[in-house]
Amino acid sequence: MNVTSILSNTQTTETVRILVVEDEYILAMNLQETLELLGYTVVDIADSAELAIEKAAELLPNLVLMDIRLRGEMDGIQAAETIWNRFQIPVVYITGHSDKSTVERSKLTFVFGYILKPVKEQQLYVAIQTALNCYQREQLSKLQQFNQLKEDFLATTSHQIRMPLDNIKMTVSVLENILEREGIYNSELLSPFESIAGYLTILRQQSEEGLDLVNNLLSMQLIDTNIYPLKVTSFQLQDCLHYLALYFRERARNQQQIFQISIPQNLPPIVSDLAILTKIVSELLNNACKYSPPDEEIKLTVQIIYITKNLINEDAQSDVVTDSQVPFFEITISNSGVIIPKKDQSRIFEPFYRIPYNDFWKNGGTGLGLALVKKLVEYLQGTIEVTSIQGWTSFTVLLPLSLSNLSP
């Protein structure tokens, strides 16, 4: 067989990074040696399902070779399912067990190959390249789905997009007429004229509203179709939030609001998506600044809390339920001087829902911001709740310390 004939046009063995999951040391070493002789790069070897998930999150290999029978509470099938759901990394099973129940269980996961021990070099190479080719085709289907999604998006939201753009066009026309009438259309002396500044403000606000509407609708569609980009990394939450606080503290100061932040410096690192988490907190802080009257307070607080989870030991002769204390990050954004009526609290996360206008909500947006926040929080396996009592409105977000440590 000419092994080079089945190589992908875009990926050669030199660029393929493989994570090996095998709990028998000698077999793992032999497998690494064979892979390297074939030209692949072995990024690491894991001897448990839990370590495999951790290494997949850290190293992001191109492919995982997974032994099904592993020491510990999780087996290779459970690990493979988690790795695919979290990181979209293809998995090829390597096992000495070909019994019907094992094969049937493996078929329930999104598996890209199945190799029986003892592993032969030729079979290993063919299985890996076939898996990579299938994965590339899968990504191409997703790209086509994304393109179709964009077309559907433009078709179904044309009316919502056109409304703010029409307002912009009308505002520009009015502005041009005023400048023509005053004989200063090409003049640089624009700032003294209050009417011109007002129309420019409308122009800017309508532009921002239109862009927010488009971006939020597209993000919600991507999440609903499970193709929203998810990049899991390890980072310090306090660093991320302190950076965000710099902008919002200055904004609050300019609006005569009081901005306070309370974040411990000794927080453990979080394994999550930095961009999504930043968008969640930014949207909540933006709302707090937008709706808080002058001289009111805005608070950003973070702490670690422990929630009791009921865990079932499926290996026991009878289901044994044990309680476990699971740590979560609790991020709370609060602002004083604004109350959300009780009847509106249960609907505030609904798409396009807007609290009926009063003095507090006269600057209401499109009604998509909080709906998107809720979807993004759930995308990170978290929860969000709102409370509004005694002159304070608080949004509380709970996020796991690590996405890779949770079952899908």
Secondary structure as GFF3:
##gff-version 3
##sequence-region A 1 408
A	DSSP	three_ten_helix	3	6	.	.	.	ID=ss1
A	DSSP	three_ten_helix	13	15	.	.	.	ID=ss2
A	DSSP	beta_strand	17	21	.	.	.	ID=ss3
A	DSSP	alpha_helix	25	37	.	.	.	ID=ss4
A	DSSP	beta_strand	41	46	.	.	.	ID=ss5
A	DSSP	alpha_helix	49	59	.	.	.	ID=ss6
A	DSSP	beta_strand	63	67	.	.	.	ID=ss7
A	DSSP	alpha_helix	76	87	.	.	.	ID=ss8
A	DSSP	beta_strand	91	95	.	.	.	ID=ss9
A	DSSP	alpha_helix	100	107	.	.	.	ID=ss10
A	DSSP	beta_strand	113	116	.	.	.	ID=ss11
A	DSSP	alpha_helix	121	156	.	.	.	ID=ss12
A	DSSP	alpha_helix	158	182	.	.	.	ID=ss13
A	DSSP	alpha_helix	194	224	.	.	.	ID=ss14
A	DSSP	beta_strand	233	235	.	.	.	ID=ss15
A	DSSP	alpha_helix	237	254	.	.	.	ID=ss16
A	DSSP	beta_strand	258	262	.	.	.	ID=ss17
A	DSSP	beta_strand	270	272	.	.	.	ID=ss18
A	DSSP	alpha_helix	274	291	.	.	.	ID=ss19
A	DSSP	beta_strand	297	313	.	.	.	ID=ss20
A	DSSP	beta_strand	320	336	.	.	.	ID=ss21
A	DSSP	alpha_helix	342	345	.	.	.	ID=ss22
A	DSSP	alpha_helix	369	379	.	.	.	ID=ss23
A	DSSP	beta_strand	383	389	.	.	.	ID=ss24
A	DSSP	beta_strand	392	400	.	.	.	ID=ss25
A	DSSP	three_ten_helix	403	405	.	.	.	ID=ss26
###
